[in-house]
Amino acid sequence: MTRIDAKFAELRKDGKKAFVSYVMAGDPDFDTSLELVKGLPGAGVDIIELGLPFTDPMADGSTIQLAGQRALEGGMTLDRTLELARRFREEDDTTPIVMMGYYNPIYSRGVDRFLTQAKEAGIDGLIIVDLPPEEDDELCIPAQAAGLNFIRLATPTTDDKRLPKVLQNTSGFVYYVSITGITGAAEAQAADVGPEVARIKSQTDLPVIVGFGIKTPEASQAIAGVADGCVVGSAIVSELAKGKPVSDVLAFVKSLADGAHRA
C-alpha cells in the first residue's frame, strides 16, 4: 500500500473528500518553494502534486508555464526537485507526493535510475501527461513494479471505448480533467462534471479526483461534492506569482481545502 492508498483509506474512514494541491517545484526559488510545500499539509492539503519544471509544457496554461520558466531560470532541475521532496520528507513521512510533468527529463535520466531516486526521495506517484497508455511499458509498468502509483488523466473526450484502455494500468487515483484545453483556462462546473465522474466510477474502484478550472472555495466544495476530491493548481500558483508571502498563499490554500472538506 502506497501513501496515496493509505490517504484515501483514511479519508474514506473519516467520510471526507480529498483536497489535492499542485505547486511547481522551485517557483519562484528553491527556498520559497520548500517553505510552501512544507506548509501545505498544515493548510489542509491531503496530497501534494509537485510539478517538475520542463522547457516545453504543452498541456499547461500560461500560469503554470510561467511558473516553470521561473523555476528553470532559478536553477531548478530534476535533481533539485528530488532534493526538495527529500527535504520535505525530513519532517513529514505521511503526506503523499505525486510528481507531475513530462517524460523527457525522466527518459534522459534513465527510467530505472529515475525510479530508484524518486522512491528514495519519497515520491509516491507519477502523472506524466505525454505518455499515453500505449506506452505503458516505458514507465507506467516499471513505476508500479518499483512501488509508485501511476496516475492517468481522463478527459471529457475520453469516450467509453477509450476509457478501459486509460484505466488499464492506472493506480492511486484517476485524475479527471474537467474541461477541454489547457490548465487554468475556464471554470469547472459540477453539473457537467458529476455525470462524467459517475461514468468513470462505473468502470473502476479507484478514487476519481477532478482538476482544472477550480479557483474558489465554493468551486472546490461543489466539485468535491460530485467526486472523491478536487485538485487546484493554477489558482494557487497565481497567488505565489503575485509576490505574496508564503503565509498568505497558505491561507488561500486552506480556504480551498476547507471548501473541499465541507463537501
C-alpha positions as CSV (number, residue, x, y, z in Angstrom):
1,M,0.0,0.0,0.0
2,T,1.4,3.4,-1.0
3,R,1.0,6.6,1.0
4,I,-1.6,7.5,-1.6
5,D,-3.6,4.4,-1.0
6,A,-3.3,4.9,2.8
7,K,-4.5,8.5,2.5
8,F,-7.6,7.6,0.6
9,A,-8.4,4.8,3.0
10,E,-8.1,7.3,5.9
11,L,-10.3,9.8,4.1
12,R,-13.0,7.2,3.4
13,K,-12.9,6.1,7.0
14,D,-13.5,9.8,8.1
15,G,-16.2,10.4,5.4
16,K,-14.1,13.2,3.8
17,K,-13.2,14.2,0.3
18,A,-9.6,14.8,-0.8
19,F,-8.0,18.1,-1.4
20,V,-5.0,17.9,-3.7
21,S,-2.8,21.0,-4.4
22,Y,-0.4,21.5,-7.3
23,V,2.7,23.6,-7.0
24,M,5.7,24.0,-9.3
25,A,8.9,22.8,-7.7
26,G,11.3,25.7,-7.4
27,D,8.8,28.5,-8.1
28,P,9.9,31.3,-7.6
29,D,13.0,29.8,-6.0
30,F,14.1,26.7,-4.1
31,D,13.8,28.0,-0.6
32,T,10.4,29.7,-1.1
33,S,9.1,26.6,-2.8
34,L,10.3,24.3,0.0
35,E,8.6,26.6,2.6
36,L,5.4,26.5,0.7
37,V,5.4,22.7,0.2
38,K,6.2,22.2,3.9
39,G,3.2,24.3,4.9
40,L,0.7,22.6,2.6
41,P,-0.3,19.7,5.0
42,G,-1.0,22.2,7.8
43,A,-3.2,24.1,5.4
44,G,-5.4,21.0,4.9
45,V,-3.8,19.5,1.8
46,D,-4.2,15.7,1.6
47,I,-2.0,15.0,-1.4
48,I,0.7,17.3,-2.9
49,E,1.3,17.4,-6.7
50,L,4.8,18.6,-7.3
51,G,5.4,20.0,-10.8
52,L,8.7,19.0,-12.5
53,P,9.8,22.1,-14.5
54,F,10.2,21.5,-18.2
55,T,11.0,23.6,-21.2
56,D,8.1,22.6,-23.4
57,P,5.0,22.1,-21.1
58,M,2.4,21.6,-23.9
59,A,-0.6,20.8,-21.6
60,D,-0.1,23.8,-19.3
61,G,-1.7,27.2,-19.5
62,S,0.3,30.4,-19.1
63,T,0.2,30.4,-15.3
64,I,1.9,27.1,-15.0
65,Q,4.2,27.7,-18.0
66,L,5.5,30.9,-16.4
67,A,5.9,29.1,-13.0
68,G,8.1,26.5,-14.8
69,Q,10.1,29.2,-16.5
70,R,10.7,31.0,-13.2
71,A,11.8,27.7,-11.7
72,L,14.1,26.8,-14.5
73,E,15.7,30.3,-14.5
74,G,16.2,29.9,-10.8
75,G,18.3,26.8,-11.5
76,M,15.6,24.1,-10.8
77,T,16.4,20.7,-12.2
78,L,15.2,17.1,-11.8
79,D,17.9,16.6,-9.1
80,R,16.8,19.7,-7.2
81,T,13.1,18.7,-7.4
82,L,14.0,15.3,-5.9
83,E,16.1,17.2,-3.2
84,L,13.0,19.3,-2.4
85,A,11.0,16.1,-1.9
86,R,13.7,14.7,0.3
87,R,13.8,17.9,2.5
88,F,10.0,17.7,2.9
89,R,10.3,14.1,3.9
90,E,12.6,15.0,6.8
91,E,9.6,16.4,8.6
92,D,6.6,14.6,7.0
93,D,6.6,10.9,6.3
94,T,2.8,10.6,5.7
95,T,1.6,13.2,3.2
96,P,1.7,11.7,-0.4
97,I,3.7,13.4,-3.1
98,V,2.8,12.9,-6.7
99,M,5.4,14.2,-9.2
100,M,3.7,15.7,-12.3
101,G,5.4,16.6,-15.5
102,Y,6.7,15.3,-18.9
103,Y,8.6,12.2,-19.9
104,N,11.7,13.9,-21.5
105,P,13.6,14.6,-18.2
106,I,12.9,11.1,-16.9
107,Y,13.9,9.5,-20.2
108,S,17.1,11.5,-20.2
109,R,17.9,10.4,-16.7
110,G,17.1,6.7,-17.5
111,V,13.9,5.1,-16.2
112,D,15.5,2.7,-13.7
113,R,17.8,5.3,-12.3
114,F,15.0,7.8,-12.0
115,L,12.6,5.4,-10.3
116,T,15.3,4.4,-7.7
117,Q,16.0,8.1,-7.0
118,A,12.3,9.0,-6.9
119,K,11.4,6.2,-4.5
120,E,14.4,7.1,-2.3
121,A,13.3,10.8,-2.2
122,G,9.8,9.9,-1.0
123,I,7.8,10.3,-4.2
124,D,4.7,8.2,-4.1
125,G,3.2,8.5,-7.6
126,L,3.7,9.9,-11.1
127,I,1.5,11.9,-13.5
128,I,3.3,12.0,-16.9
129,V,0.9,13.8,-19.2
130,D,2.6,13.0,-22.5
131,L,2.8,9.2,-22.1
132,P,-0.4,7.5,-23.4
133,P,-1.5,4.0,-22.3
134,E,0.1,2.6,-25.5
135,E,3.5,3.5,-24.0
136,D,2.9,1.8,-20.6
137,D,6.0,-0.4,-20.9
138,E,8.1,2.8,-21.0
139,L,7.4,4.0,-17.5
140,C,4.0,3.1,-16.1
141,I,4.6,-0.7,-15.5
142,P,8.2,-0.2,-14.3
143,A,7.0,2.5,-11.9
144,Q,4.3,0.3,-10.4
145,A,6.8,-2.5,-10.1
146,A,9.0,-0.1,-8.1
147,G,6.1,0.7,-5.7
148,L,5.0,4.0,-7.2
149,N,1.4,4.7,-8.3
150,F,1.0,5.8,-11.9
151,I,-1.9,8.1,-12.2
152,R,-3.7,8.6,-15.5
153,L,-5.7,11.5,-16.8
154,A,-9.2,11.1,-18.2
155,T,-10.8,14.0,-20.1
156,P,-14.2,15.0,-21.5
157,T,-13.1,13.4,-24.8
158,T,-12.2,10.0,-23.2
159,D,-15.2,8.1,-24.6
160,D,-16.5,4.7,-23.4
161,K,-14.3,2.9,-26.0
162,R,-11.1,4.6,-24.8
163,L,-11.8,4.7,-21.1
164,P,-10.9,1.0,-20.3
165,K,-7.5,1.5,-22.0
166,V,-6.9,4.6,-19.9
167,L,-7.9,2.7,-16.7
168,Q,-6.0,-0.5,-17.5
169,N,-2.7,0.1,-15.6
170,T,-3.8,3.2,-13.6
171,S,-3.3,3.1,-9.8
172,G,-3.7,5.5,-6.9
173,F,-6.5,7.6,-8.3
174,V,-7.9,8.7,-11.6
175,Y,-7.4,12.4,-12.4
176,Y,-10.4,13.7,-14.4
177,V,-9.7,16.8,-16.4
178,S,-12.9,18.8,-16.1
179,I,-12.6,20.9,-19.2
180,T,-11.1,20.6,-22.6
181,G,-8.0,22.7,-23.2
182,I,-5.1,23.8,-21.0
183,T,-4.8,24.3,-17.3
184,G,-6.3,27.4,-15.8
185,A,-8.4,28.2,-18.8
186,A,-12.1,28.0,-17.8
187,E,-14.2,27.3,-14.7
188,A,-15.3,23.7,-13.9
189,Q,-19.0,23.2,-13.4
190,A,-20.2,20.5,-11.1
191,A,-23.3,19.9,-13.2
192,D,-21.1,18.9,-16.1
193,V,-18.5,17.0,-14.1
194,G,-20.9,14.8,-12.0
195,P,-22.1,12.5,-14.8
196,E,-18.6,12.1,-16.1
197,V,-17.3,11.1,-12.7
198,A,-20.1,8.6,-12.4
199,R,-19.3,7.2,-15.8
200,I,-15.6,6.7,-14.8
201,K,-16.5,5.2,-11.4
202,S,-18.8,2.7,-13.1
203,Q,-15.6,1.2,-14.6
204,T,-13.1,1.4,-11.7
205,D,-12.9,1.2,-7.9
206,L,-10.2,3.9,-7.9
207,P,-11.0,7.3,-6.4
208,V,-11.7,10.0,-9.1
209,I,-10.2,13.4,-8.4
210,V,-11.2,16.4,-10.5
211,G,-8.9,19.1,-11.6
212,F,-8.6,22.2,-14.0
213,G,-10.8,25.3,-13.6
214,I,-11.2,25.3,-9.8
215,K,-10.4,28.7,-8.4
216,T,-12.6,29.4,-5.3
217,P,-13.6,27.6,-2.1
218,E,-17.1,27.4,-3.4
219,A,-16.0,25.7,-6.6
220,S,-13.8,23.4,-4.5
221,Q,-16.7,22.3,-2.4
222,A,-19.1,21.9,-5.5
223,I,-16.6,19.8,-7.5
224,A,-15.5,17.7,-4.5
225,G,-19.2,17.1,-3.8
226,V,-19.6,15.2,-7.1
227,A,-16.2,13.4,-7.0
228,D,-13.8,11.9,-4.5
229,G,-12.0,15.2,-4.2
230,C,-10.5,18.0,-6.3
231,V,-7.2,19.4,-7.4
232,V,-6.3,23.1,-7.5
233,G,-3.1,24.3,-9.2
234,S,-3.2,27.5,-11.3
235,A,-5.2,29.5,-8.7
236,I,-2.5,28.7,-6.1
237,V,0.4,29.3,-8.5
238,S,-1.2,32.7,-9.4
239,E,-1.2,33.8,-5.7
240,L,2.5,33.0,-5.5
241,A,3.2,34.8,-8.8
242,K,1.7,38.0,-7.3
243,G,4.6,38.0,-4.9
244,K,2.5,37.3,-1.8
245,P,4.2,35.9,1.2
246,V,4.0,32.2,1.7
247,S,1.7,32.6,4.8
248,D,-0.8,34.4,2.6
249,V,-0.7,31.7,-0.1
250,L,-1.2,29.0,2.5
251,A,-4.2,30.9,3.9
252,F,-5.7,30.8,0.4
253,V,-4.9,27.1,0.1
254,K,-6.6,26.5,3.5
255,S,-9.8,28.2,2.2
256,L,-9.8,25.9,-0.8
257,A,-9.1,22.8,1.3
258,D,-11.8,23.8,3.8
259,G,-14.2,24.0,0.8
260,A,-13.4,20.5,-0.4
261,H,-13.6,19.1,3.1
262,R,-17.1,20.6,3.6
263,A,-18.4,18.6,0.6
